[in-house]
């Protein structure tokens, strides 16, 4: 029995990583690579349309995370929630957002807590409106249901855990 042509086609991140068993993992990795880059490009262009052309993808993520649920957050909270090990990059983003007056901070004991300023909240709201208009409207034309999207999200979180565990194993070699 011959395979269907579409089953023979392998769209992988690197051919040398796709030899042998489990070659499909390289397909997933390629999908994550192009999705990551598309998402990064989307965030910066959406933020630009919302009124700020000076933020990197990480700074946009930090801003949205600081705005999340209207709760003050520490550097460690933001780093943990975004799964970023290098807190220096998050700290740099926080300082830039503070300088741009998109965040405010308050020192409580030894800890510094961050929250979005009024300007930062308004920018996040503008971003949300652009997101609704440009992304969510188009997403409604896909075949994925809300349940299917939640399943994809759960699988991505599960894969991230596998990559985290593998990174710890590689660090111990």
C-alpha positions as CSV (number, residue, x, y, z in Angstrom):
1,X,0.0,0.0,0.0
2,X,1.4,3.4,-1.0
3,X,1.2,6.5,1.2
4,X,-0.9,9.4,0.0
5,X,1.4,12.1,-1.4
6,X,0.5,14.6,1.3
7,X,1.5,12.1,4.0
8,X,5.0,11.8,2.4
9,X,5.6,15.6,2.3
10,X,7.4,16.7,5.4
11,X,7.5,20.4,6.2
12,X,10.1,20.4,8.9
13,X,12.3,22.9,10.7
14,X,15.6,21.2,9.8
15,X,16.0,18.1,7.7
16,X,18.8,16.8,9.9
17,X,16.5,16.9,12.9
18,X,13.7,15.0,11.0
19,X,15.5,11.8,10.2
20,X,14.3,8.6,11.8
21,X,11.4,8.1,14.3
22,X,9.4,11.0,15.6
23,X,10.2,13.2,12.6
24,X,6.8,14.8,13.2
25,X,8.3,16.7,16.1
26,X,10.3,18.8,13.6
27,X,7.0,19.6,11.9
28,X,5.7,20.9,15.2
29,X,8.8,22.9,15.8
30,X,8.6,24.5,12.4
31,X,5.0,25.4,13.1
32,X,6.0,27.0,16.4
33,X,8.9,28.9,14.8
34,X,6.7,30.5,12.1
35,X,3.8,31.0,14.6
36,X,6.2,32.7,17.0
37,X,7.6,35.0,14.3
38,X,4.1,35.8,13.0
39,X,2.8,36.5,16.5
40,X,5.8,38.8,17.3
41,X,5.2,40.7,14.0
42,X,1.5,40.9,14.8
43,X,2.0,42.3,18.3
44,X,4.3,45.0,17.1
45,X,2.0,46.0,14.2
46,X,-1.1,45.9,16.4
47,X,0.7,48.0,19.0
48,X,1.8,50.4,16.3
49,X,-1.8,50.8,15.0
50,X,-2.9,51.3,18.7
51,X,-0.5,54.3,18.9
52,X,2.9,53.1,20.0
53,X,5.6,52.2,17.5
54,X,8.5,52.0,20.1
55,X,7.7,48.6,21.8
56,X,9.3,45.3,21.2
57,X,7.3,42.0,21.4
58,X,8.7,41.4,24.9
59,X,7.8,44.9,26.1
60,X,4.2,44.4,24.7
61,X,3.9,41.1,26.6
62,X,5.2,42.7,29.8
63,X,2.8,45.6,29.4
64,X,-0.2,43.4,28.9
65,X,0.8,41.1,31.8
66,X,1.2,44.1,34.1
67,X,-2.3,45.2,33.0
68,X,-3.8,41.7,33.5
69,X,-6.6,41.7,36.0
70,X,-5.7,45.1,37.3
71,X,-3.4,43.6,40.0
72,X,0.0,44.9,40.9
73,X,2.8,42.5,40.0
74,X,6.5,42.1,40.9
75,X,9.3,41.4,38.4
76,X,9.3,37.8,39.5
77,X,5.5,37.4,39.0
78,X,5.7,38.8,35.4
79,X,8.8,36.6,34.6
80,X,7.1,33.5,36.0
81,X,3.8,34.1,34.2
82,X,5.5,34.7,30.9
83,X,7.9,31.7,31.5
84,X,10.9,33.9,31.1
85,X,14.0,32.6,32.9
86,X,16.2,35.7,32.2
87,X,14.6,38.3,34.5
88,X,17.1,40.9,33.3
89,X,15.3,41.2,30.0
90,X,12.0,41.6,31.8
91,X,13.6,44.2,34.1
92,X,14.8,46.1,31.1
93,X,11.3,46.1,29.6
94,X,9.8,47.3,32.9
95,X,12.3,50.2,33.1
96,X,11.6,51.2,29.5
97,X,7.8,51.0,30.1
98,X,8.3,53.1,33.2
99,X,10.3,55.7,31.3
100,X,7.5,55.9,28.7
101,X,5.0,56.4,31.6
102,X,3.1,53.3,30.6
103,X,3.7,51.7,34.0
104,X,3.8,53.0,37.5
105,X,5.6,51.4,40.4
106,X,5.4,51.3,44.2
107,X,8.1,50.0,46.6
108,X,6.7,47.8,49.4
109,X,9.5,46.8,51.7
110,X,12.2,45.2,49.5
111,X,9.8,44.5,46.6
112,X,8.8,46.8,43.8
113,X,5.2,46.3,42.4
114,X,4.2,47.4,38.9
115,X,0.9,48.3,37.4
116,X,-0.2,50.0,34.2
117,X,-0.6,53.8,34.4
118,X,-3.7,55.4,33.0
119,X,-1.8,55.9,29.7
120,X,-0.8,52.3,29.7
121,X,-4.3,51.1,30.3
122,X,-5.6,53.3,27.5
123,X,-2.9,51.8,25.2
124,X,-3.9,48.3,26.2
125,X,-7.5,49.1,25.4
126,X,-6.6,50.5,22.0
127,X,-4.6,47.4,21.3
128,X,-7.7,45.3,22.3
129,X,-9.9,47.2,19.8
130,X,-7.4,46.7,17.0
131,X,-7.1,43.0,17.9
132,X,-10.8,42.6,17.8
133,X,-11.1,44.4,14.4
134,X,-8.1,42.9,12.7
135,X,-7.6,39.5,14.2
136,X,-10.7,38.2,15.9
137,X,-13.0,39.2,13.0
138,X,-10.9,37.1,10.7
139,X,-10.5,34.2,13.2
140,X,-14.3,33.8,13.2
141,X,-14.0,32.6,9.6
142,X,-11.9,29.6,10.6
143,X,-13.3,26.2,11.3
144,X,-12.0,26.0,14.9
145,X,-14.5,26.1,17.7
146,X,-13.8,27.6,21.1
147,X,-13.4,24.1,22.5
148,X,-10.9,23.2,19.8
149,X,-8.9,26.4,20.4
150,X,-8.8,25.7,24.1
151,X,-7.5,22.2,23.3
152,X,-4.7,23.6,21.1
153,X,-3.8,26.0,23.9
154,X,-3.7,23.2,26.4
155,X,-1.5,21.1,24.1
156,X,0.9,24.1,23.6
157,X,1.2,24.5,27.3
158,X,1.9,20.8,27.7
159,X,4.6,21.0,25.0
160,X,6.1,24.0,26.7
161,X,6.4,21.9,29.9
162,X,8.2,19.2,27.9
163,X,10.6,21.7,26.4
164,X,11.2,23.1,30.0
165,X,12.0,19.6,31.3
166,X,14.3,18.9,28.3
167,X,16.1,22.2,28.8
168,X,16.8,21.2,32.5
169,X,18.0,17.8,31.3
170,X,20.3,19.4,28.7
171,X,21.7,21.9,31.3
172,X,22.7,19.0,33.5
173,X,24.8,17.2,30.8
